[in-house]
């Protein structure tokens, strides 16, 4: 039997199927700009998110809602704070639990996982007048310190015991761990992932939230330049005692989640020249 002839004749009788993605297009510029815009608004009030759990439609809706109150900073701050409160404390902090469960995949975090789970347990099982944030906040700050040092080691940095500074053979800077880390991310954006959508979804540099926020200069007896941000130095040196808020706790969990996902290969320059209005497939 002539199979080639048979197949050829059959193919003439079968109508050509339309490619289901023939007219499919992604509004690339809108997604890219919206995530950068909403991320910048959240950062303004100390909130760090990679926005990977949100659909573009959810981001558009949130951005529109938050942008309606730009003329009233306090109202905008409260609106954004309530969003993160509701999202991360819902169902007895289910999102924080999922976050911590995911951290077990990272060896740097897995070594500390019981510390994070104890912090979550305190949040989930609190009864008045106990305030778990009084205990959780200093613990999470100390873990941020240690994790940043281990991330630097992972990236080839070494600590010199003679001058108490970190250095790298490919970088001229020699400083403490937090300044070396923010040096790496200064003027860099973060990509959500390595694929097409991952590279499209970019967030702003976390440089300011760390060096001008958490690790900002804090001399004893002097007021902070950015008092709306949590201060590592004021808290761990015992100068500030009113730090025990759910806001500070959740913001630290989100900073830790950023460090969990951190990878030098996903840092990118803020160049949008390759972003098009719509990309067809």
N, C-alpha and C positions, 0 to 999 in steps of 0.2 A: 504494500500500500504506500502511495506517495504522501507521506505526512506533511511535507513542506507545502504541497499544492492544497491539501485539505485545510491546513491552518490559514494559508493565504486567502482561500475562498471564504472561510468563516469570518476572518477579520474584516472582510469587505462588507459583510452583512450586519456586524455589530456596530452600533453607533458609538462614536467617540465620546467617552465620559468626560464631563467638564471637570477641570481641576478645581477642587473646592477652595483652594487658596489663591485662585487666579486674580480675584479682585480684593484680596485681603491686604490691608495696609495698617500699619501702626502709627498713631500720631506721635512720632518720636519727639519732636520739639516740645510738644505740650506736656508729655510725661516727664521729660528731662527737666524742664523749667519749673513745673509744679512741685516736684519733689525737692529741688534745690530751694524753692521759695518757702515751702512749709517747714523744711528742715531749719532754715535760717530763723524763722519765727520761733520755733521751739527752742533753739539754742539761745536765743535772746533771754529766755527765762530759765536756763539751766537744764533743759531736757534734751537728751541724746537718744536718737532712734535711727535705725537703718531703714525703716519704712518697708521692710520686706514682707511684713504680715498684712499690708494694706493694698487693696486694689487701686488702680489709677482713679476709678470713679470715687472711691472713698477719700482719696487724697484731694481730688478736686473739690469735693463737698466740704471737707474740713478746712481747706485753704480759703474757700469762699466765706465760710462762717467766721474764721478767725480774722480775716482781712476786713470784715465789716466794722470792726471796733478798733481800727488803728488809731483813731483820734482820742481814745481813752486807754492809756497804757495799763492802768490798774484793772480795768474790766477785761482787757485782752489777756493779761497775766492770769486772772482768775479763770477765764474760759479755758485756757490751755491747761492750767493746773488741774481743773476738774476733769478734763478729758483723760489725762494720764492717770489720775486717781481712779476713775471709774474703770478704765481699761485694765490696769495692772492689779487692782485690789478686788476686782469682781470674782465671785465664786471662791472666796477665801484665798485670794492671791494665786489663782490658778495659772495665770500667765507667768508669774515669777517662778512657780514650781516647774513649768515646762522649760523655762529658760535655764534653770539650774540643772534639770535632767539632761539638757543638751550640752551643758558644760563638761560633762563626764568624758566627752570625746576629745577634749583638749588636755594633754598630760599636765600642763602648768596649772590648770584649774582642777583637774581630777584629784591632785594631791591635797587640795584644800576643800574638797566637796562637802565634807562633814561640817566644816565651819559655816558654809553657806546654807546647808540644810538646817543647822541649829538656828541660824538667823531667821530662816523662813518659819521654823517651828514656833519661835517666839512671836512672830507676827500673827500666825494662824491661831494661837492659843492664848491670846492676851485677855485679861480681865481687869477691869478698873480696880484700883488706881494705877496698876502697873503700866508703864510706858515702854514698850520693847525698843523703840527707836533710841532711847538713852543708851542702850547696850549695843544695838545693831550698828549704829552709825560709826562709832570709833573702830569697831571690828572691820567693817567694810573698807574704811579708809586705809587701815593697816594692810589689808589684802591688796588694795590698789597699788600701794607702795611696793610690796613684794613682787606682784605680778609684772609691773613695769620693769623691774630689775631682771626678772627671768626672761622677759621678752627681749630686752637688750642683749642678754647673753645668747639667746637663740639667734639673734641677728648678727652675732660676731663681735659684740662689744665686750670689753674686759674692765674690771675694776682694779684700780691701782691703790694698794694699801698705803703707799708712801704719801700721796697727796689727796687721797680720798675722792678721786675723780674717775669717771668712766671715759674710755677712749675707744676709737675704732681705727684700724689701719687705713680706711678709705675716707675718713672724715677728720677735719682739722679740730673740731670742737672737743674740749675736755671739760666736763662739767659734772654736776650731780645727775642722778638717774632721770629725774623728771625733766630737766632741761635738755638732756640728750634725746629723750623720747620725743618731746615736742619739737625739737630741731628736725627730726625725721619727718614729721607730719606738717611742718610749717608750709603754708601756701600749697598744700596738697589736698585734693579731694579723695574721698573713699568710694570705691566701686562696690556694689552689693555682691558681685560675683565675677566669674571669669567669662561667662557666656555672653550672648548678645544682650539680653535683658539686664544681666548683672553689670555690664559695662555702661549700659544706658542709665541705670538707676545709680546716680551719684549723690553723695552727701557732702556738705561743706567740711572744711578742715575742723578738727576738734582741738586745734592749737589753743584758741582763746578760752575755751571752756576749762582747759587744764591749767595753762600758765597764768591766765588772768582771772581764773575762777578758783578751782580747787587748790592749786599750788601758788596762788598769788602771794606777793610779799606781804608779810604780816608781822610787823615789829610789835613787841610787847608794849601795851598801853596806847598804841596808835590805832585809829579807825582804818578799816579796810577801804581800798579804792573801789572795790565792787562788793558792797555789803549784802547784795541780794544773792550772792553765790556762797555756797558752803566753803569754809576755809579749813583746810587740813591742819595748818600750823596752829591756828587759834584753838581748835578742838583738842588735838592730841597733846598740846602743851598746857591744857587745862585752863586757858583764859576764858573761852566761851563755854557757857554751861547750858544755854538755851537752844542747843542744836537738835534736841530729840523730837524731830517732826517726821511725819510720814513722807512729806515732800522730800526731805533730805535723804531718807532711806531709799525711796524709789529712784531718785536721781542717781544715787550711787550704784544701785543694781544695774541701771542702764549704762553707766560709764563702764562697769565691769563687763557687761555684755559686749560693748564696743571693743574692749581689750581682748575678749575671747575671740572675736571675729577678726582681730587685727592681723594683717599680713602686708608686708612691704610691697609685695607684687600687685596688690590691689590699690595702691596709692597712684593717683594720676594727677597730671597738671590740669588746672582749670581752663581747658581749651575746648570750646564747643564748635569748632569749625567743621567737625565731621557730622554733627547732628543736623538732620534734614527735617523738613516740615512733616512729611509722611514717608514711611519706607514700605514699599510694596514687596510682596513675596510671590 
